[in-house]
Every structure is written in structure tokens, then in C-alpha cells.
Amino acid sequence: MTRRLLLFLLLALPLAAPATARPDPAAPVRAFLAAMTAKDRSAVAALIDDAAVFQYPFDRSGKTEAGSWRRFTGRDAVLTGYVDGAFAKIARIGWTEADFTPSADGRTVFVEARGDMLLATGAVYRNRYVLRFDLHRGRIRGMKEYMNPVTAALAAGLPLGKP
């Protein structure tokens, strides 16, 4: 009787579809962080969508109202404001403990990581980050960089409470 039941189940149940390898939704984000670490502007540029918006929702001013934080709109502004600015101010860019969490549809990827960086001034800069990346056709359309602005200001020798 057990053999008949097993045979029935094998014949009656649909075969599972073969597993297909799905692309890693975090791949563009991993490539972006690697290109930033390598300070490879052309590799970063290839990953940024023309309509990209990069933002720092927290800053040393302490303000949280819309429009009170740094925002770079458009690929060129992201490259000159965000990327070139980071490359000029940070001598060594590094990330540790990076944890990538893609949304169910793969269009948003969150990264929690620790920054291990050396500023151009020679100051060591270590901060905690949560990054939100919005993807469109394999390119980065949006990025919000959440980090502790007090840690950033202290490392850079900047006053708190001012933009």
C-alpha cells in the first residue's frame, strides 16, 4: 500500500520547475561600493542613472525638514557633488560588516555597514551607515545615505548646528 501511495503522489504531483539563477539585485550596489572604494570615477559613473538623486537626510545642522539637507539631482550633479566631493575629502574609503537587504521586487537595496575611512586631513573616520539604493534597469536611480552626522562633523573638525 505504501508503494502505491508513493507512486500515486509521484505521478499526480506536478514536477517542480527547475531552479533558475536569478540575478543578484544587490549587484549594482556592490559594484558601486567597490568602485567608490577603488576611487574609480568612470566605474561609478557607469552605475548612475541619468535621473539619479543622491541625498544625505541627516546633517550636522540638526534639521530634518525637506530641503534642509544636501541633495544632488541628476547624474552630473551626483558625480561632481557627491563622488568628486567624497574622493577629494576622503583619502581611503573602506566598508566593513556590510549587510545587503534587497526588497522583494529587487528595486530597492538597503545596506547597513561600518565605514572605515581615512580623511584627506589624516584623521581616521569611522561611522555607521544605512544606505538606501533605488534601482532602475540595473542602474542607481536614488541613494539616501544615513549616517551619524555628529561623528562626521567631529572627524572633519566642523561645528555642529550649522549646515
HUCOR-V989483 format. One record per residue. N is the residue number from 0. PHI is phi in radians with two decimals (NA if undefined). NEAR is the number of other C-alpha atoms within 10 Angstrom. D_LAST is the distance of its C-alpha to the last C-alpha in Angstrom with 1 decimal. Layout:
n->{N:N}
phi->{PHI:PHI}
near->{NEAR:NEAR}
d_last->{D_LAST:D_LAST}
This chain:
n->{0:1:2:3:4:5:6:7:8:9:10:11:12:13:14:15:16:17:18:19:20:21:22:23:24:25:26:27:28:29:30:31:32:33:34:35:36:37:38:39:40:41:42:43:44:45:46:47:48:49:50:51:52:53:54:55:56:57:58:59:60:61:62:63:64:65:66:67:68:69:70:71:72:73:74:75:76:77:78:79:80:81:82:83:84:85:86:87:88:89:90:91:92:93:94:95:96:97:98:99:100:101:102:103:104:105:106:107:108:109:110:111:112:113:114:115:116:117:118:119:120:121:122:123:124:125:126:127:128:129:130:131:132:133:134:135:136:137:138:139:140:141:142:143:144:145:146:147:148:149:150:151:152:153:154:155:156:157:158:159:160:161:162}
phi->{NA:-1.14:-1.15:-1.10:-1.12:-1.11:-1.09:-1.04:-1.12:-1.13:-1.44:-1.48:-1.42:-1.18:-1.25:-1.19:-1.15:-1.09:-1.18:-1.98:-1.26:-1.65:-1.12:-1.26:-1.11:-1.49:-0.97:-1.10:-1.24:-1.05:-1.14:-1.09:-1.11:-1.15:-1.18:-1.13:-1.07:-1.40:0.97:-1.78:-1.05:-1.16:-1.18:-1.09:-1.01:-1.17:-1.68:-1.69:-1.24:-1.01:-1.70:-1.12:-2.31:-1.95:-2.43:-2.00:-1.14:-1.98:-2.56:-1.20:-1.22:1.48:-1.41:-2.21:-1.20:-0.96:1.56:-1.62:-2.06:-1.24:-2.53:-2.08:-1.96:1.67:-0.98:-1.10:-1.16:-1.11:-1.18:-1.37:-1.46:-1.44:-1.19:-1.08:-1.08:-1.12:-1.10:-1.30:-1.57:-2.09:-1.26:-2.35:-1.84:-2.60:-2.27:-2.28:0.89:-1.29:-2.11:-1.76:-2.25:-1.44:-1.24:-1.02:-1.53:1.33:-1.57:-2.29:-2.26:-1.77:-2.24:-1.90:-2.70:-1.87:-1.57:-2.23:-2.26:-2.18:-1.27:-1.07:-1.32:1.71:-1.32:-1.32:-2.29:-2.21:-2.46:-1.82:-2.27:-2.21:-2.03:-1.98:-1.99:-1.85:-1.91:-2.49:0.93:1.40:-2.09:-1.47:-1.68:-2.61:-2.57:-2.09:-1.86:-1.75:-2.60:-1.36:-1.22:-1.18:-1.02:-1.12:-1.11:-1.10:-1.12:-1.56:1.25:-1.79:-1.29:-1.49:1.46:-2.22:-1.19}
near->{6:7:8:9:10:11:11:11:11:11:10:9:8:8:8:6:6:6:6:6:6:6:8:11:20:22:13:20:26:15:14:22:15:17:18:19:16:15:20:14:15:10:15:20:19:14:19:25:20:17:14:21:20:24:18:18:19:20:22:19:16:15:15:11:9:7:9:15:17:14:18:19:16:17:21:17:17:24:20:12:16:17:18:15:12:18:19:11:13:20:17:19:20:18:18:11:11:15:11:19:15:17:13:9:8:16:18:21:22:20:20:19:19:18:18:15:19:18:19:15:12:13:14:15:19:18:17:18:17:18:19:22:23:22:23:16:8:17:21:27:22:21:24:18:16:17:21:16:18:19:15:18:16:13:18:17:11:13:12:15:12:10:13}
d_last->{77.9:74.7:75.2:75.7:72.5:70.5:72.1:71.4:67.8:67.4:69.0:67.5:63.8:61.9:60.8:57.1:55.3:54.7:51.3:49.2:46.3:43.2:40.3:37.5:34.7:32.2:33.6:31.0:28.2:30.2:30.7:27.0:26.1:29.1:28.2:24.6:26.4:28.8:26.2:28.5:26.7:29.8:30.3:26.8:27.3:30.5:29.0:26.3:27.5:27.2:25.4:22.9:19.5:17.2:14.2:11.8:12.1:10.5:7.1:6.2:4.7:8.3:8.7:11.4:12.7:13.7:11.6:8.2:7.9:9.0:12.7:15.4:18.6:21.9:23.4:22.7:19.0:19.0:21.1:19.3:15.6:16.0:19.4:19.5:16.0:17.2:20.5:19.2:17.0:19.4:23.0:24.5:23.4:25.4:25.8:28.2:29.6:28.5:30.0:30.2:31.0:31.9:32.5:36.2:36.1:34.2:31.6:28.7:28.2:26.1:25.6:25.0:24.7:23.8:22.1:24.0:22.3:22.4:19.5:20.6:20.3:23.0:21.0:22.1:19.5:20.8:19.0:20.4:19.7:20.9:20.9:22.4:24.2:25.9:28.9:31.1:34.3:33.4:30.0:26.5:25.4:22.2:20.1:17.6:16.3:15.9:15.3:14.5:10.8:12.2:14.8:12.7:10.5:13.9:15.7:13.5:13.5:9.8:9.0:8.2:6.9:3.8:0.0}
